[in-house]
């Protein structure tokens, strides 16, 4: 049986939220990055190589962190976020193909990328498993999946706090607090090669590889 189509109502809700939030995004996320994700974006981007797809590229905050040889494509649901990413790319002199689209149904060819990056985007994408499956599809054999994300903490006290705020962040920011993308990464057949947890177990950095072939 085919998978049900993505929830268009939820996608529209997320798009509306980011239409208004886009101008504030960099300022808001900067505080969170410094307190919780210090070095995490650089860790992910420094391991990306070849033809690179960033899913949920947002305002392009990672553009300056990729190596000069990375051939970049970015996709995002929000046209307002993509406009800011275009401006940033122009300012940096960084070439990138930017596309509006749904991470759960990528309009991209099979096996067309060497690296797929999720950088604080799986917390918002409605169906994590579907997005990870799409990443697997567009990766070449031996390709890398890289992600940094806030996830469900193994610490019961911290996790309780996450459970308390989760209904509010999901409703007002489309931001899920209790996800475990590692489960979906393994379920889709990726081999996890590097995994780090920090920040009371909330912050996860992951490098996994699609089985088959050899890295380029």
Buried (B, 14 or more C-beta within 10 A) or exposed (E): EEEEEBEEEEBEEBBEBBEEBBEEBBEEBEEEBEEBBEEBBBBBBBBBBBBBBBBBBBBBBBBBBBEEEBBBBBBBBBEBBBEBBBEBBEEEEBEBEBBEBBBBBBEBEEBBBBBBBBBBBBBBBBBBBBBBBBBBBBBBEBBBBBBBBBBBBEEEEBBEBBEEEBEEBBEEBBBBBBBEBBEBBEEBEBEEEEEEBBBBBBBBBBBBBBEEEEBE
